[in-house]
Amino acid sequence: MNEHCILIADDHPLFRAALEQAVTQHFPEHRVRLAPDVGELQQLTLGGEPIDLLLLDLHMPGAVGFSALSWFGAHAPRTPVIMISANTHPDTVRRALDHGAAAFLSKSADLEAIQDCIAAVMRGERGLHPGLTVGDQGASLQSLDAAESLASLTPQQFRVASMLVEGLLNKQIAYELAVKEATVKAHLTEIFRKLGVHSRTQAVLALASLSVEPPEDLAGPVN
């Protein structure tokens, strides 16, 4: 019998530990795996271990907005995702659901609300957003197209694409990935092809459609 697994992807150790405690207390039959960044999330997703649920931080290192959600959904289509963030703007919640999240939780939700939401999603319920409002501004066609294209990117191409949006030059990307600049150029050629674009600027615009800006009324960084 396969061991049940819940994957928690969040870069903040304290919140990641809090989620782990919430899961282990309420779902002791499930093994918990942890991913502090998108690279580890991708490695665990492709590692062959069945994942029953993903708890995903909206602002993960190595991701552009909903890019990690879109990539995971394409590679594990039967696994529900609960997106968690301090950014609970109604439009952000709506876009997350449009991009395939089964539920959206605020990082300020209490332990009982988190556990109840996980249990509901595990039972097959979808479109949950306890205590939150869903906006009218959904995901754009451009962002949905970009999300679909992301599904065909390899993990390395995904990293290159994310760095491209961050504004890194080819030589900087090569340094970060410890590869030759020619390798980066080869990755970019494939990324452009898969996105259906012909230039660096067009690729950035397409991928940036997945980005999420923090609401103006939230001061400081949003995670």
Residue pairs with C-beta under 8 A, 6 or more apart in sequence:
2 50
3 31
3 49
3 50
4 27
4 29
4 30
4 31
4 50
4 52
5 30
5 31
5 32
5 33
5 49
5 50
5 51
5 52
6 23
6 27
6 30
6 31
6 32
6 33
6 51
6 52
6 53
6 54
6 55
6 118
7 32
7 33
7 34
7 35
7 41
7 44
7 45
7 51
7 53
7 54
7 55
8 16
8 19
8 20
8 23
8 32
8 33
8 34
8 35
8 54
8 55
9 34
9 35
9 36
9 38
9 40
9 41
9 54
9 55
9 56
9 57
9 60
9 68
10 16
10 19
10 35
10 36
10 55
10 56
10 57
10 60
10 84
11 36
11 37
11 57
11 59
11 60
11 61
11 223
12 57
12 223
13 36
15 57
15 107
15 223
16 34
16 36
19 55
19 84
19 114
20 32
20 34
22 111
22 114
22 115
22 118
23 30
23 32
23 55
23 118
24 30
24 32
25 115
26 115
26 118
26 119
27 118
27 119
27 122
30 52
33 44
33 49
33 51
34 40
35 41
35 44
36 61
37 60
37 61
37 62
38 60
38 61
38 62
38 63
38 68
38 71
38 158
38 159
38 162
39 62
39 155
39 159
41 56
41 60
41 68
41 72
42 71
42 75
42 155
42 158
43 155
44 51
45 51
45 72
45 75
45 76
46 75
46 155
51 76
51 79
52 79
52 122
53 79
53 80
53 81
53 82
53 118
53 121
53 122
54 72
54 76
54 79
54 80
54 81
54 82
55 81
55 82
55 84
55 118
56 68
56 69
56 72
56 81
56 82
56 83
56 84
56 101
57 83
57 84
57 85
57 223
58 65
58 66
58 83
58 84
58 85
58 87
58 92
58 96
58 212
58 223
59 85
59 87
59 212
59 222
59 223
60 68
62 68
62 158
62 159
62 162
63 162
64 161
64 162
64 165
64 207
64 208
64 210
64 211
65 210
65 211
65 212
66 95
66 96
66 99
66 139
66 143
66 147
66 210
66 212
67 147
67 150
67 158
67 161
67 162
67 207
67 210
69 81
69 83
69 96
69 99
69 100
69 101
70 99
70 100
70 146
70 147
70 148
70 150
70 151
70 210
71 150
71 151
71 153
71 158
72 79
72 81
73 81
73 99
73 100
73 151
74 148
74 150
74 151
74 152
75 151
80 102
80 103
80 121
80 122
80 126
81 100
81 101
81 102
82 101
82 102
82 103
82 104
82 105
82 117
82 118
82 121
83 96
83 101
83 103
83 104
83 105
84 104
84 105
84 106
84 107
85 92
85 104
85 106
85 107
85 222
85 223
86 106
86 107
86 108
86 218
86 222
86 223
87 212
87 214
87 215
87 218
87 222
88 104
88 106
88 132
89 135
89 215
90 132
90 133
90 134
90 135
90 136
91 135
91 136
91 137
92 135
92 212
92 215
93 104
93 129
93 132
93 133
93 134
93 135
94 134
94 135
94 136
94 137
94 138
94 139
95 137
95 138
95 139
95 143
95 212
96 104
97 104
97 127
97 129
97 134
98 138
98 139
98 144
99 139
99 143
99 144
99 147
99 210
102 121
102 125
102 126
102 127
102 128
103 117
103 120
103 121
103 125
103 126
103 127
103 128
103 129
103 130
104 128
104 129
104 132
105 113
105 114
105 117
105 129
105 130
106 131
106 132
107 223
109 117
109 130
109 131
113 130
113 131
116 130
117 128
117 130
120 128
121 128
139 147
140 209
142 206
142 209
143 209
143 210
145 206
146 195
146 206
146 207
146 209
146 210
147 210
149 194
149 195
149 196
149 206
150 158
150 161
150 207
150 210
152 194
153 161
153 191
153 194
156 177
156 187
157 187
157 190
157 191
157 194
159 177
160 173
160 177
160 184
160 187
160 188
160 191
161 191
161 203
161 207
162 207
163 172
163 173
163 176
164 173
164 188
164 191
164 200
164 203
164 204
164 207
165 204
165 207
165 208
165 211
168 176
170 181
170 184
170 185
170 188
171 181
173 184
174 180
174 181
174 183
174 184
177 183
177 184
188 200
188 203
191 203
192 198
192 199
192 202
192 203
195 202
195 203
195 206
195 207
197 203
197 206
214 221
214 222
215 222
